[in-house]
Amino acid sequence: MIAPLLPTYARADLAFERGEGAWLVGTDGKRYLDFAGGVAVSALGHAHPKLVAAITEQAAKVWHVSNLFRIPEAERLAERLVAASFADTVFFANSGAEAMECAIKMARKYHAVSGKPEKYRMVAFEGAFHGRTLATLAAAGIQKYLEGFGPRLEGFDHVPYGDLAAVKKAITPETGAIIVEPIQGEGGVRVPQAGFLKALRELCDDKGLLLVLDEVQTGIGRTGKFFAYEWAGIEPDILAAAKGLGGGFPIGACLAKAEAAKGMTAGTHGSTFGGNPLATTVAGAVLDVVLEKGFLDRVARTGLLFKQRLAEIKDRHPAVIAEVRGEGLLLGLRAVVPVGDLVAACRAEGLLTAPAGENVARLLPPLIISETEVGEAMTRLDAACAKIEATLAAQARGAAE
């Protein structure tokens, strides 16, 4: 017999009744420090007063009207995203996967209306994660997620992440774009070598390709800049954002330069819910906080402190943690033990983390996290590692007897 809720997730036996800031309270009354952040979604933590006020006020006005009509809230949000980024225009969707679908369609359409419809292929990267739709699964190329869903969407050529020579070799006359995450989140918090994004930008310029960035996880301040591409000193042609943009309310956005978006005319793409008044009002409130003077500088400083503290934990527990990865408040611990054991041990200590590829536990606290809360997280992580080490020692003694 199947459960009423489709069993596509391996859920922890834990539920929450309320949250405040970086903290969640379980239905059992236990308090948890939330460094999973809804997988990088809860950018401003839980029950942020500005978001609560924004959604409450808008909910009493109008929630949804469809894109058959003007939506002033969406227009204002688009103007602000354009002003804060490389982009000239924005399409709103409901998720990161949908934002990536728009990005893929836009890149293909650009070449089609430029008289080169054969340039539909994209160079993508091993270890990437772009969403769960058929197109975004094909873009990532992860076999375990593609298995059983029939023929994959054609047009994606995969190369090792960070390997510029492999990228150059993969480009053919049919290549129209390169699609890349500035940091691979789901893939294991993998950061490419310095200069990689800049080299991709130069390659795209040289070959007449579009550079498409998936900043669903890295965007909206997660790395200490509004978008992670800013660290590289480059601009993409198309970018997908989501997760932190709504602070927990579902919204995605595909940002683009005017030239890249020239094929996306009336009727070429759409979304029933995308950019509705409720979603774009909440996202506007997120930007009110994230774009406030000094906010992103604090994120960068906190991220640096956090990474330093994690390095100390790693040095104290080499039998548990092999490596600290990431930038800003997108950090990861590559575990020596199975990552599920580390995640579970942290949860038992009241610290929530999120597993990722390459045996990595992600730490994705809200951008409003305080240094005191970072210290509290380190205390709990230290305790979790100590208990794992005690278990390992007991197992070793048992094996020797």
Secondary structure, 3 states (H helix, E strand, C coil): CCCCCCCCCCCCCCCEEEEEECEEEECCCCEEEECCHHHHCCCCCECCHHHHHHHHHHHCCCCCCCCCCCCHHHHHHHHHHHHCCCCCEEEEECCHHHHHHHHHHHHHHHHHHCCCCCCCEEEEECCCCCCCCHHHHHHHCCHHHHCCCCCCCCCEEEECCCCHHHHHHHCCCCEEEEEECCCECCCCCECCCCCHHHHHHHHHHHHCCEEEEECCCCCCCCCCCCCCHHHHCCCCCEEEECHHHHCCCCCEEEEECCCCCCCCCCCCCCCCCCCCHHHHHHHHHHHHHHCCCCHHHHHHHHHHHHHHHHHHHHHHCCCCEEEEEEECCEEEEEECCCHHHHHHHHHHCCEECEEECCCEEEECCCCCCCHHHHHHHHHHHHHHHHHHHHHHHHHHHHHHC
